[in-house]
Amino acid sequence: MIPLTMAKPGERATILKITGKDEVRQHLAELGFVVDSEIVVVNQIAGNLIVQVKDSRVALDRSMANRIMI
């Protein structure tokens, strides 16, 4: 299990765990980041990620991406 920030662009992954406070986990869930969903890292710029989850692309900063374990 590694944080999402370690994934390379183009890599597919399955979310195994989401860490952090309840508010943070709830916010990520509203964006579509839930356990067992498949995501694709689209691009990585200065540690920040653009991720495709379900049918939308979401930009995450490094601190949020570190809370998502794949």
PDB file of N, CA, C and O in Angstrom:
ATOM      1  N   MET A   1       0.856  -1.177   0.000  1.00  0.00           N
ATOM      2  CA  MET A   1       0.000   0.000   0.000  1.00  0.00           C
ATOM      3  C   MET A   1       0.902   1.240   0.000  1.00  0.00           C
ATOM      4  O   MET A   1       1.753   1.404   0.873  1.00  0.00           O
ATOM      5  N   ILE A   2       0.696   2.107  -0.995  1.00  0.00           N
ATOM      6  CA  ILE A   2       1.498   3.324  -1.123  1.00  0.00           C
ATOM      7  C   ILE A   2       0.564   4.525  -1.316  1.00  0.00           C
ATOM      8  O   ILE A   2      -0.575   4.352  -1.749  1.00  0.00           O
ATOM      9  N   PRO A   3       1.036   5.747  -0.999  1.00  0.00           N
ATOM     10  CA  PRO A   3       0.189   6.919  -1.230  1.00  0.00           C
ATOM     11  C   PRO A   3       0.042   7.197  -2.730  1.00  0.00           C
ATOM     12  O   PRO A   3       0.902   6.818  -3.526  1.00  0.00           O
ATOM     13  N   LEU A   4      -1.035   7.849  -3.097  1.00  0.00           N
ATOM     14  CA  LEU A   4      -1.326   8.156  -4.488  1.00  0.00           C
ATOM     15  C   LEU A   4      -0.221   8.993  -5.134  1.00  0.00           C
ATOM     16  O   LEU A   4      -0.023   8.916  -6.347  1.00  0.00           O
ATOM     17  N   THR A   5       0.493   9.782  -4.352  1.00  0.00           N
ATOM     18  CA  THR A   5       1.553  10.629  -4.904  1.00  0.00           C
ATOM     19  C   THR A   5       2.693   9.808  -5.508  1.00  0.00           C
ATOM     20  O   THR A   5       3.474  10.340  -6.297  1.00  0.00           O
ATOM     21  N   MET A   6       2.803   8.536  -5.159  1.00  0.00           N
ATOM     22  CA  MET A   6       3.864   7.683  -5.697  1.00  0.00           C
ATOM     23  C   MET A   6       3.502   7.091  -7.056  1.00  0.00           C
ATOM     24  O   MET A   6       4.364   6.519  -7.723  1.00  0.00           O
ATOM     25  N   ALA A   7       2.244   7.216  -7.479  1.00  0.00           N
ATOM     26  CA  ALA A   7       1.810   6.667  -8.769  1.00  0.00           C
ATOM     27  C   ALA A   7       2.331   7.536  -9.906  1.00  0.00           C
ATOM     28  O   ALA A   7       2.477   8.750  -9.765  1.00  0.00           O
ATOM     29  N   LYS A   8       2.609   6.890 -11.037  1.00  0.00           N
ATOM     30  CA  LYS A   8       3.115   7.593 -12.200  1.00  0.00           C
ATOM     31  C   LYS A   8       1.964   7.950 -13.135  1.00  0.00           C
ATOM     32  O   LYS A   8       0.940   7.266 -13.140  1.00  0.00           O
ATOM     33  N   PRO A   9       2.120   9.021 -13.933  1.00  0.00           N
ATOM     34  CA  PRO A   9       1.064   9.377 -14.896  1.00  0.00           C
ATOM     35  C   PRO A   9       0.741   8.204 -15.823  1.00  0.00           C
ATOM     36  O   PRO A   9       1.637   7.516 -16.314  1.00  0.00           O
ATOM     37  N   GLY A  10      -0.547   7.993 -16.048  1.00  0.00           N
ATOM     38  CA  GLY A  10      -1.010   6.895 -16.880  1.00  0.00           C
ATOM     39  C   GLY A  10      -1.284   5.623 -16.114  1.00  0.00           C
ATOM     40  O   GLY A  10      -1.856   4.681 -16.663  1.00  0.00           O
ATOM     41  N   GLU A  11      -0.891   5.579 -14.870  1.00  0.00           N
ATOM     42  CA  GLU A  11      -1.051   4.369 -14.058  1.00  0.00           C
ATOM     43  C   GLU A  11      -2.470   4.253 -13.513  1.00  0.00           C
ATOM     44  O   GLU A  11      -3.038   5.222 -13.011  1.00  0.00           O
ATOM     45  N   ARG A  12      -3.032   3.047 -13.622  1.00  0.00           N
ATOM     46  CA  ARG A  12      -4.340   2.746 -13.033  1.00  0.00           C
ATOM     47  C   ARG A  12      -4.117   2.168 -11.645  1.00  0.00           C
ATOM     48  O   ARG A  12      -3.164   1.425 -11.413  1.00  0.00           O
ATOM     49  N   ALA A  13      -5.005   2.517 -10.733  1.00  0.00           N
ATOM     50  CA  ALA A  13      -4.881   1.998  -9.374  1.00  0.00           C
ATOM     51  C   ALA A  13      -6.259   1.879  -8.741  1.00  0.00           C
ATOM     52  O   ALA A  13      -7.222   2.502  -9.187  1.00  0.00           O
ATOM     53  N   THR A  14      -6.331   1.077  -7.707  1.00  0.00           N
ATOM     54  CA  THR A  14      -7.561   0.918  -6.931  1.00  0.00           C
ATOM     55  C   THR A  14      -7.325   1.504  -5.550  1.00  0.00           C
ATOM     56  O   THR A  14      -6.302   1.234  -4.921  1.00  0.00           O
ATOM     57  N   ILE A  15      -8.262   2.299  -5.083  1.00  0.00           N
ATOM     58  CA  ILE A  15      -8.138   2.910  -3.760  1.00  0.00           C
ATOM     59  C   ILE A  15      -8.343   1.834  -2.701  1.00  0.00           C
ATOM     60  O   ILE A  15      -9.368   1.153  -2.689  1.00  0.00           O
ATOM     61  N   LEU A  16      -7.366   1.685  -1.815  1.00  0.00           N
ATOM     62  CA  LEU A  16      -7.442   0.681  -0.757  1.00  0.00           C
ATOM     63  C   LEU A  16      -7.871   1.284   0.580  1.00  0.00           C
ATOM     64  O   LEU A  16      -8.542   0.628   1.376  1.00  0.00           O
ATOM     65  N   LYS A  17      -7.477   2.546   0.822  1.00  0.00           N
ATOM     66  CA  LYS A  17      -7.744   3.164   2.121  1.00  0.00           C
ATOM     67  C   LYS A  17      -7.643   4.676   1.969  1.00  0.00           C
ATOM     68  O   LYS A  17      -6.860   5.179   1.163  1.00  0.00           O
ATOM     69  N   ILE A  18      -8.439   5.393   2.751  1.00  0.00           N
ATOM     70  CA  ILE A  18      -8.347   6.850   2.791  1.00  0.00           C
ATOM     71  C   ILE A  18      -8.143   7.239   4.244  1.00  0.00           C
ATOM     72  O   ILE A  18      -8.943   6.881   5.108  1.00  0.00           O
ATOM     73  N   THR A  19      -7.066   7.976   4.511  1.00  0.00           N
ATOM     74  CA  THR A  19      -6.732   8.368   5.879  1.00  0.00           C
ATOM     75  C   THR A  19      -7.095   9.827   6.106  1.00  0.00           C
ATOM     76  O   THR A  19      -7.458  10.539   5.170  1.00  0.00           O
ATOM     77  N   GLY A  20      -6.996  10.263   7.338  1.00  0.00           N
ATOM     78  CA  GLY A  20      -7.265  11.659   7.672  1.00  0.00           C
ATOM     79  C   GLY A  20      -8.491  11.795   8.554  1.00  0.00           C
ATOM     80  O   GLY A  20      -9.124  10.811   8.937  1.00  0.00           O
ATOM     81  N   LYS A  21      -8.808  13.048   8.865  1.00  0.00           N
ATOM     82  CA  LYS A  21      -9.970  13.335   9.704  1.00  0.00           C
ATOM     83  C   LYS A  21     -11.257  13.040   8.941  1.00  0.00           C
ATOM     84  O   LYS A  21     -11.263  12.918   7.716  1.00  0.00           O
ATOM     85  N   ASP A  22     -12.340  12.928   9.694  1.00  0.00           N
ATOM     86  CA  ASP A  22     -13.635  12.614   9.092  1.00  0.00           C
ATOM     87  C   ASP A  22     -14.037  13.619   8.022  1.00  0.00           C
ATOM     88  O   ASP A  22     -14.589  13.239   6.989  1.00  0.00           O
ATOM     89  N   GLU A  23     -13.759  14.923   8.266  1.00  0.00           N
ATOM     90  CA  GLU A  23     -14.141  15.948   7.295  1.00  0.00           C
ATOM     91  C   GLU A  23     -13.395  15.762   5.980  1.00  0.00           C
ATOM     92  O   GLU A  23     -13.969  15.932   4.905  1.00  0.00           O
ATOM     93  N   VAL A  24     -12.122  15.416   6.067  1.00  0.00           N
ATOM     94  CA  VAL A  24     -11.304  15.220   4.870  1.00  0.00           C
ATOM     95  C   VAL A  24     -11.791  14.001   4.101  1.00  0.00           C
ATOM     96  O   VAL A  24     -11.937  14.057   2.880  1.00  0.00           O
ATOM     97  N   ARG A  25     -12.044  12.900   4.803  1.00  0.00           N
ATOM     98  CA  ARG A  25     -12.533  11.684   4.146  1.00  0.00           C
ATOM     99  C   ARG A  25     -13.891  11.919   3.498  1.00  0.00           C
ATOM    100  O   ARG A  25     -14.158  11.423   2.404  1.00  0.00           O
ATOM    101  N   GLN A  26     -14.747  12.678   4.177  1.00  0.00           N
ATOM    102  CA  GLN A  26     -16.071  12.993   3.620  1.00  0.00           C
ATOM    103  C   GLN A  26     -15.929  13.832   2.348  1.00  0.00           C
ATOM    104  O   GLN A  26     -16.619  13.583   1.360  1.00  0.00           O
ATOM    105  N   HIS A  27     -15.044  14.816   2.372  1.00  0.00           N
ATOM    106  CA  HIS A  27     -14.828  15.673   1.196  1.00  0.00           C
ATOM    107  C   HIS A  27     -14.317  14.848   0.012  1.00  0.00           C
ATOM    108  O   HIS A  27     -14.795  15.015  -1.110  1.00  0.00           O
ATOM    109  N   LEU A  28     -13.363  13.973   0.252  1.00  0.00           N
ATOM    110  CA  LEU A  28     -12.840  13.124  -0.815  1.00  0.00           C
ATOM    111  C   LEU A  28     -13.920  12.173  -1.339  1.00  0.00           C
ATOM    112  O   LEU A  28     -13.979  11.904  -2.539  1.00  0.00           O
ATOM    113  N   ALA A  29     -14.762  11.670  -0.458  1.00  0.00           N
ATOM    114  CA  ALA A  29     -15.849  10.787  -0.884  1.00  0.00           C
ATOM    115  C   ALA A  29     -16.831  11.536  -1.782  1.00  0.00           C
ATOM    116  O   ALA A  29     -17.342  10.970  -2.748  1.00  0.00           O
ATOM    117  N   GLU A  30     -17.094  12.794  -1.470  1.00  0.00           N
ATOM    118  CA  GLU A  30     -17.992  13.602  -2.302  1.00  0.00           C
ATOM    119  C   GLU A  30     -17.403  13.837  -3.688  1.00  0.00           C
ATOM    120  O   GLU A  30     -18.140  14.006  -4.660  1.00  0.00           O
ATOM    121  N   LEU A  31     -16.082  13.849  -3.776  1.00  0.00           N
ATOM    122  CA  LEU A  31     -15.413  14.009  -5.074  1.00  0.00           C
ATOM    123  C   LEU A  31     -15.350  12.693  -5.848  1.00  0.00           C
ATOM    124  O   LEU A  31     -14.997  12.682  -7.027  1.00  0.00           O
ATOM    125  N   GLY A  32     -15.691  11.584  -5.186  1.00  0.00           N
ATOM    126  CA  GLY A  32     -15.693  10.291  -5.862  1.00  0.00           C
ATOM    127  C   GLY A  32     -14.587   9.354  -5.423  1.00  0.00           C
ATOM    128  O   GLY A  32     -14.472   8.245  -5.944  1.00  0.00           O
ATOM    129  N   PHE A  33     -13.774   9.780  -4.477  1.00  0.00           N
ATOM    130  CA  PHE A  33     -12.676   8.945  -3.988  1.00  0.00           C
ATOM    131  C   PHE A  33     -13.184   8.061  -2.854  1.00  0.00           C
ATOM    132  O   PHE A  33     -13.177   8.464  -1.691  1.00  0.00           O
ATOM    133  N   VAL A  34     -13.623   6.853  -3.203  1.00  0.00           N
ATOM    134  CA  VAL A  34     -14.117   5.898  -2.214  1.00  0.00           C
ATOM    135  C   VAL A  34     -13.323   4.602  -2.359  1.00  0.00           C
ATOM    136  O   VAL A  34     -12.781   4.314  -3.426  1.00  0.00           O
ATOM    137  N   VAL A  35     -13.259   3.836  -1.295  1.00  0.00           N
ATOM    138  CA  VAL A  35     -12.511   2.583  -1.285  1.00  0.00           C
ATOM    139  C   VAL A  35     -13.055   1.650  -2.362  1.00  0.00           C
ATOM    140  O   VAL A  35     -14.265   1.556  -2.568  1.00  0.00           O
ATOM    141  N   ASP A  36     -12.149   0.970  -3.038  1.00  0.00           N
ATOM    142  CA  ASP A  36     -12.422   0.005  -4.114  1.00  0.00           C
ATOM    143  C   ASP A  36     -12.777   0.643  -5.454  1.00  0.00           C
ATOM    144  O   ASP A  36     -13.101  -0.074  -6.401  1.00  0.00           O
ATOM    145  N   SER A  37     -12.725   1.973  -5.559  1.00  0.00           N
ATOM    146  CA  SER A  37     -12.962   2.579  -6.872  1.00  0.00           C
ATOM    147  C   SER A  37     -11.638   2.665  -7.622  1.00  0.00           C
ATOM    148  O   SER A  37     -10.571   2.784  -7.020  1.00  0.00           O
ATOM    149  N   GLU A  38     -11.728   2.604  -8.951  1.00  0.00           N
ATOM    150  CA  GLU A  38     -10.521   2.647  -9.782  1.00  0.00           C
ATOM    151  C   GLU A  38     -10.262   4.076 -10.230  1.00  0.00           C
ATOM    152  O   GLU A  38     -11.178   4.802 -10.617  1.00  0.00           O
ATOM    153  N   ILE A  39      -8.992   4.465 -10.170  1.00  0.00           N
ATOM    154  CA  ILE A  39      -8.609   5.808 -10.581  1.00  0.00           C
ATOM    155  C   ILE A  39      -7.423   5.720 -11.535  1.00  0.00           C
ATOM    156  O   ILE A  39      -6.702   4.722 -11.563  1.00  0.00           O
ATOM    157  N   VAL A  40      -7.234   6.784 -12.316  1.00  0.00           N
ATOM    158  CA  VAL A  40      -6.105   6.871 -13.234  1.00  0.00           C
ATOM    159  C   VAL A  40      -5.414   8.204 -12.993  1.00  0.00           C
ATOM    160  O   VAL A  40      -6.067   9.248 -12.973  1.00  0.00           O
ATOM    161  N   VAL A  41      -4.100   8.177 -12.809  1.00  0.00           N
ATOM    162  CA  VAL A  41      -3.337   9.409 -12.686  1.00  0.00           C
ATOM    163  C   VAL A  41      -3.143   9.961 -14.095  1.00  0.00           C
ATOM    164  O   VAL A  41      -2.505   9.322 -14.932  1.00  0.00           O
ATOM    165  N   VAL A  42      -3.690  11.145 -14.359  1.00  0.00           N
ATOM    166  CA  VAL A  42      -3.608  11.752 -15.682  1.00  0.00           C
ATOM    167  C   VAL A  42      -2.301  12.513 -15.830  1.00  0.00           C
ATOM    168  O   VAL A  42      -1.605  12.358 -16.833  1.00  0.00           O
ATOM    169  N   ASN A  43      -1.959  13.335 -14.840  1.00  0.00           N
ATOM    170  CA  ASN A  43      -0.758  14.149 -14.919  1.00  0.00           C
ATOM    171  C   ASN A  43      -0.277  14.487 -13.516  1.00  0.00           C
ATOM    172  O   ASN A  43      -1.048  14.470 -12.556  1.00  0.00           O
ATOM    173  N   GLN A  44       1.005  14.792 -13.416  1.00  0.00           N
ATOM    174  CA  GLN A  44       1.586  15.189 -12.142  1.00  0.00           C
ATOM    175  C   GLN A  44       2.448  16.426 -12.385  1.00  0.00           C
ATOM    176  O   GLN A  44       3.393  16.389 -13.173  1.00  0.00           O
ATOM    177  N   ILE A  45       2.116  17.517 -11.702  1.00  0.00           N
ATOM    178  CA  ILE A  45       2.833  18.776 -11.879  1.00  0.00           C
ATOM    179  C   ILE A  45       3.262  19.277 -10.506  1.00  0.00           C
ATOM    180  O   ILE A  45       2.423  19.603  -9.667  1.00  0.00           O
ATOM    181  N   ALA A  46       4.559  19.336 -10.283  1.00  0.00           N
ATOM    182  CA  ALA A  46       5.125  19.832  -9.016  1.00  0.00           C
ATOM    183  C   ALA A  46       4.514  19.156  -7.796  1.00  0.00           C
ATOM    184  O   ALA A  46       4.266  19.809  -6.782  1.00  0.00           O
ATOM    185  N   GLY A  47       4.270  17.849  -7.889  1.00  0.00           N
ATOM    186  CA  GLY A  47       3.730  17.102  -6.761  1.00  0.00           C
ATOM    187  C   GLY A  47       2.217  17.090  -6.697  1.00  0.00           C
ATOM    188  O   GLY A  47       1.634  16.263  -5.996  1.00  0.00           O
ATOM    189  N   ASN A  48       1.573  17.993  -7.416  1.00  0.00           N
ATOM    190  CA  ASN A  48       0.112  18.013  -7.472  1.00  0.00           C
ATOM    191  C   ASN A  48      -0.354  17.083  -8.574  1.00  0.00           C
ATOM    192  O   ASN A  48       0.339  16.913  -9.577  1.00  0.00           O
ATOM    193  N   LEU A  49      -1.516  16.481  -8.402  1.00  0.00           N
ATOM    194  CA  LEU A  49      -1.985  15.465  -9.333  1.00  0.00           C
ATOM    195  C   LEU A  49      -3.300  15.846  -9.996  1.00  0.00           C
ATOM    196  O   LEU A  49      -4.155  16.501  -9.399  1.00  0.00           O
ATOM    197  N   ILE A  50      -3.438  15.421 -11.236  1.00  0.00           N
ATOM    198  CA  ILE A  50      -4.737  15.429 -11.900  1.00  0.00           C
ATOM    199  C   ILE A  50      -5.113  13.965 -12.045  1.00  0.00           C
ATOM    200  O   ILE A  50      -4.382  13.178 -12.646  1.00  0.00           O
ATOM    201  N   VAL A  51      -6.263  13.611 -11.487  1.00  0.00           N
ATOM    202  CA  VAL A  51      -6.679  12.215 -11.404  1.00  0.00           C
ATOM    203  C   VAL A  51      -8.048  12.054 -12.040  1.00  0.00           C
ATOM    204  O   VAL A  51      -8.935  12.885 -11.840  1.00  0.00           O
ATOM    205  N   GLN A  52      -8.220  10.984 -12.807  1.00  0.00           N
ATOM    206  CA  GLN A  52      -9.536  10.666 -13.344  1.00  0.00           C
ATOM    207  C   GLN A  52     -10.175   9.650 -12.423  1.00  0.00           C
ATOM    208  O   GLN A  52      -9.650   8.558 -12.205  1.00  0.00           O
ATOM    209  N   VAL A  53     -11.318  10.034 -11.891  1.00  0.00           N
ATOM    210  CA  VAL A  53     -12.075   9.143 -11.016  1.00  0.00           C
ATOM    211  C   VAL A  53     -13.501   9.118 -11.547  1.00  0.00           C
ATOM    212  O   VAL A  53     -14.134  10.160 -11.721  1.00  0.00           O
ATOM    213  N   LYS A  54     -13.994   7.910 -11.799  1.00  0.00           N
ATOM    214  CA  LYS A  54     -15.280   7.724 -12.466  1.00  0.00           C
ATOM    215  C   LYS A  54     -15.224   8.449 -13.807  1.00  0.00           C
ATOM    216  O   LYS A  54     -14.343   8.145 -14.611  1.00  0.00           O
ATOM    217  N   ASP A  55     -16.125   9.394 -14.084  1.00  0.00           N
ATOM    218  CA  ASP A  55     -16.123  10.068 -15.381  1.00  0.00           C
ATOM    219  C   ASP A  55     -15.650  11.512 -15.301  1.00  0.00           C
ATOM    220  O   ASP A  55     -15.946  12.301 -16.198  1.00  0.00           O
ATOM    221  N   SER A  56     -14.930  11.874 -14.259  1.00  0.00           N
ATOM    222  CA  SER A  56     -14.477  13.259 -14.133  1.00  0.00           C
ATOM    223  C   SER A  56     -13.005  13.310 -13.740  1.00  0.00           C
ATOM    224  O   SER A  56     -12.446  12.358 -13.197  1.00  0.00           O
ATOM    225  N   ARG A  57     -12.408  14.445 -14.031  1.00  0.00           N
ATOM    226  CA  ARG A  57     -11.015  14.675 -13.651  1.00  0.00           C
ATOM    227  C   ARG A  57     -10.981  15.647 -12.493  1.00  0.00           C
ATOM    228  O   ARG A  57     -11.682  16.658 -12.487  1.00  0.00           O
ATOM    229  N   VAL A  58     -10.150  15.324 -11.507  1.00  0.00           N
ATOM    230  CA  VAL A  58     -10.071  16.120 -10.290  1.00  0.00           C
ATOM    231  C   VAL A  58      -8.609  16.452 -10.032  1.00  0.00           C
ATOM    232  O   VAL A  58      -7.738  15.591 -10.162  1.00  0.00           O
ATOM    233  N   ALA A  59      -8.343  17.701  -9.667  1.00  0.00           N
ATOM    234  CA  ALA A  59      -6.992  18.113  -9.292  1.00  0.00           C
ATOM    235  C   ALA A  59      -6.859  18.014  -7.777  1.00  0.00           C
ATOM    236  O   ALA A  59      -7.723  18.477  -7.031  1.00  0.00           O
ATOM    237  N   LEU A  60      -5.760  17.403  -7.335  1.00  0.00           N
ATOM    238  CA  LEU A  60      -5.489  17.246  -5.902  1.00  0.00           C
ATOM    239  C   LEU A  60      -4.119  17.797  -5.579  1.00  0.00           C
ATOM    240  O   LEU A  60      -3.167  17.590  -6.332  1.00  0.00           O
ATOM    241  N   ASP A  61      -4.012  18.498  -4.459  1.00  0.00           N
ATOM    242  CA  ASP A  61      -2.676  18.912  -4.035  1.00  0.00           C
ATOM    243  C   ASP A  61      -1.984  17.734  -3.344  1.00  0.00           C
ATOM    244  O   ASP A  61      -2.610  16.717  -3.044  1.00  0.00           O
ATOM    245  N   ARG A  62      -0.707  17.891  -3.104  1.00  0.00           N
ATOM    246  CA  ARG A  62       0.103  16.800  -2.556  1.00  0.00           C
ATOM    247  C   ARG A  62      -0.429  16.299  -1.220  1.00  0.00           C
ATOM    248  O   ARG A  62      -0.441  15.092  -0.981  1.00  0.00           O
ATOM    249  N   SER A  63      -0.870  17.197  -0.346  1.00  0.00           N
ATOM    250  CA  SER A  63      -1.318  16.756   0.984  1.00  0.00           C
ATOM    251  C   SER A  63      -2.585  15.911   0.907  1.00  0.00           C
ATOM    252  O   SER A  63      -2.734  14.954   1.667  1.00  0.00           O
ATOM    253  N   MET A  64      -3.496  16.250   0.004  1.00  0.00           N
ATOM    254  CA  MET A  64      -4.713  15.443  -0.157  1.00  0.00           C
ATOM    255  C   MET A  64      -4.367  14.112  -0.801  1.00  0.00           C
ATOM    256  O   MET A  64      -4.875  13.074  -0.377  1.00  0.00           O
ATOM    257  N   ALA A  65      -3.516  14.120  -1.814  1.00  0.00           N
ATOM    258  CA  ALA A  65      -3.151  12.883  -2.512  1.00  0.00           C
ATOM    259  C   ALA A  65      -2.424  11.920  -1.577  1.00  0.00           C
ATOM    260  O   ALA A  65      -2.541  10.705  -1.738  1.00  0.00           O
ATOM    261  N   ASN A  66      -1.682  12.435  -0.610  1.00  0.00           N
ATOM    262  CA  ASN A  66      -0.981  11.566   0.342  1.00  0.00           C
ATOM    263  C   ASN A  66      -1.947  10.820   1.251  1.00  0.00           C
ATOM    264  O   ASN A  66      -1.568   9.806   1.839  1.00  0.00           O
ATOM    265  N   ARG A  67      -3.165  11.282   1.383  1.00  0.00           N
ATOM    266  CA  ARG A  67      -4.151  10.617   2.231  1.00  0.00           C
ATOM    267  C   ARG A  67      -4.827   9.443   1.532  1.00  0.00           C
ATOM    268  O   ARG A  67      -5.492   8.633   2.178  1.00  0.00           O
ATOM    269  N   ILE A  68      -4.661   9.351   0.224  1.00  0.00           N
ATOM    270  CA  ILE A  68      -5.296   8.275  -0.552  1.00  0.00           C
ATOM    271  C   ILE A  68      -4.269   7.170  -0.768  1.00  0.00           C
ATOM    272  O   ILE A  68      -3.242   7.395  -1.407  1.00  0.00           O
ATOM    273  N   MET A  69      -4.537   5.987  -0.243  1.00  0.00           N
ATOM    274  CA  MET A  69      -3.623   4.856  -0.355  1.00  0.00           C
ATOM    275  C   MET A  69      -4.086   3.919  -1.454  1.00  0.00           C
ATOM    276  O   MET A  69      -5.261   3.560  -1.532  1.00  0.00           O
ATOM    277  N   ILE A  70      -3.135   3.525  -2.310  1.00  0.00           N
ATOM    278  CA  ILE A  70      -3.452   2.618  -3.409  1.00  0.00           C
ATOM    279  C   ILE A  70      -2.665   1.331  -3.271  1.00  0.00           C
ATOM    280  O   ILE A  70      -2.794   0.435  -4.104  1.00  0.00           O
TER     281      ILE A  70
END
